[in-house]
Amino acid sequence: MSKTEKAVIALLHERKVFMDVEEIFLLLNPAAKCYSYAAVYHSVRTLRQKGAIISESRPLERRKYFRISKDWIGNDIES
């Protein structure tokens, strides 16, 4: 698992609410840019494919929102 994937999992585990990719990116880079937008976007896609996070689409918006999967909460981040 990449450094960015671990950071995304840790953030979603801490927050436990639905967030879009832009919000995840901004929260991972509060003062200085540590993660690129492309890396965050790719990590979110990869984690969703692995089943670590789930997505939700809201009817009036085109964005997808993500949160950690309930099945993943107890899993080790290193896997």
Order of alpha helices (4+ residues) and beta strands (2+ residues): alpha-alpha-alpha-beta-beta
